[in-house]
Amino acid sequence: MWEARAVAGRGEELLAWARAQELAPRPLRRETFRAPQDRVLVITWWDAGYDAAGLPELPEPDGELVTRAVHRWRFEPVGAEG
């Protein structure tokens, strides 16, 4: 999971930047979200273990585009409900 907060009013620019970033290899699935306060979230799914090395990650955007360092977390599935 990758999450960043754009400088006020630049959320659409950050969204476009994040969507343009290519990952090689490509994840099984990739979803991009936006939220209030010009936040952008990208979630990727991989056919790999939690501690797999070498998985690509979205880079840090230009410092002029974001208000703070990007947050990154890895999660592992524990089952689905519903």
C-alpha positions as CSV (number, residue, x, y, z in Angstrom):
1,M,0.0,0.0,0.0
2,W,1.3,3.4,-1.0
3,E,-0.3,6.7,0.3
4,A,0.7,10.3,-0.3
5,R,-0.8,13.7,0.4
6,A,-0.5,16.4,-2.2
7,V,0.2,20.0,-1.6
8,A,-3.2,21.7,-1.3
9,G,-5.0,22.0,-4.6
10,R,-2.6,19.6,-6.4
11,G,-4.5,16.3,-5.7
12,E,-5.4,15.8,-9.4
13,E,-1.8,16.2,-10.4
14,L,-0.6,13.7,-7.8
15,L,-3.4,11.3,-8.9
16,A,-2.2,11.6,-12.5
17,W,1.4,11.1,-11.5
18,A,0.6,8.0,-9.5
19,R,-1.4,6.4,-12.3
20,A,1.4,7.0,-14.8
21,Q,4.0,5.1,-12.7
22,E,4.8,1.7,-14.2
23,L,5.8,-1.2,-12.0
24,A,8.0,-4.0,-13.5
25,P,7.1,-6.7,-13.0
26,R,3.4,-5.8,-13.0
27,P,1.3,-6.7,-9.9
28,L,-1.6,-9.2,-10.2
29,R,-3.9,-6.3,-9.4
30,R,-3.5,-2.5,-8.8
31,E,-6.2,-0.1,-7.6
32,T,-5.9,3.7,-7.2
33,F,-8.0,5.8,-4.9
34,R,-8.4,9.4,-3.9
35,A,-9.7,11.0,-0.7
36,P,-10.3,14.4,0.8
37,Q,-7.3,16.6,1.6
38,D,-5.7,15.7,-1.8
39,R,-4.7,12.2,-0.7
40,V,-3.9,9.4,-3.2
41,L,-3.8,5.7,-2.3
42,V,-2.4,2.9,-4.4
43,I,-2.9,-0.8,-3.4
44,T,-1.1,-3.6,-5.3
45,W,-1.6,-7.3,-5.1
46,W,1.4,-9.7,-5.7
47,D,1.8,-13.4,-6.0
48,A,4.5,-13.3,-3.3
49,G,4.9,-13.7,0.4
50,Y,4.7,-10.9,2.9
51,D,8.5,-10.7,3.2
52,A,9.3,-11.1,-0.5
53,A,12.3,-9.2,-1.6
54,G,12.6,-7.2,-4.9
55,L,9.0,-6.2,-5.3
56,P,8.8,-2.8,-7.1
57,E,7.2,0.1,-5.3
58,L,6.0,3.4,-6.5
59,P,8.7,6.1,-5.9
60,E,8.6,9.3,-4.0
61,P,7.0,12.1,-6.0
62,D,8.8,15.3,-6.5
63,G,9.0,17.2,-3.1
64,E,7.1,20.1,-4.6
65,L,4.1,17.9,-5.2
66,V,3.6,16.3,-1.7
67,T,3.4,17.7,1.8
68,R,5.2,14.9,3.5
69,A,7.1,11.6,2.8
70,V,5.0,8.8,1.2
71,H,3.7,6.2,3.6
72,R,4.2,2.5,2.6
73,W,2.9,-0.6,4.2
74,R,2.7,-4.3,3.3
75,F,-0.2,-6.4,4.3
76,E,-1.0,-10.1,4.0
77,P,-4.4,-11.6,3.4
78,V,-6.1,-13.4,6.4
79,G,-9.4,-14.4,4.7
80,A,-12.4,-12.8,3.1
81,E,-15.9,-12.2,4.6
82,G,-19.2,-11.8,2.9
